[in-house]
Amino acid sequence: MLKALEASLGGPLLIRTSRRVELVDAGKHLQAEAMRTLEHMEHYEYREGYNRGMNINGIGANRK
């Protein structure tokens, strides 16, 4: 799957050696964007749960 992603982006995301794997600049950028996207999703899911009267675990909570 990673090779397909690299092919669709037109270049490598990682430098692979026999001893380690390291992100290249494009991989670092993609990682940062992915982390921001996940943070936004978590924030949205938390707000939506709160708006429905749920706590973060999805268990009903009394809102005043």
N, C-alpha and C positions, 0 to 999 in steps of 0.2 A: 504494500500500500504506500509506503514511503517513496519507493522508486517511482510510482505512478504520480504522486504529488510533485516530486522533483521534476518529472518529465512535463507535467502540465504547467509548472512555473518556469520551465526553461533553464533550470540549472540546479546544482546540488544545494542541499540545506545543511549537509554534514560533511566533515572530513573524516573518513574512516581509515584507520591504520590497524595493524595487527594487535596493537596494544590499547587503543582508545578511540573514542568517537567524540568529535568536537563540532559545535555549531559554527557555520560560517556566518558572515554578516546577514545574509538573507534569512538564514535559519533563526538568528537572534531576533530579527525584526518580526518574523512570523510568530515566534514564541511570545514576544511582547504583545502583539496584536491579539493573539489567542487568549492570553491571560486577561487582557482588558475586556474582551468579549465575555469571558466566563464571569468576571467580576460584575459586569453589567447584568448578565442573566441572573446571577445570585441576588443582586440588589432588587431586580424586578420581581423575582419569585418571592422574596421576602416581603416586599411591599404588597404584592397581590395577596399573599397569605394574610397579612395584617388587615388589609381591606376587607377580607372575607371573615374576619374574626378568628383567625387561626394564629397560633404561635409558630415559631420557626420550625417546630417538629410536626406541624400539621394537626396538632391536637387542639380542639376547641378552647378558646379563651374568652373570658368576658371582657368586652371593651366598654369603657364608660365614656 
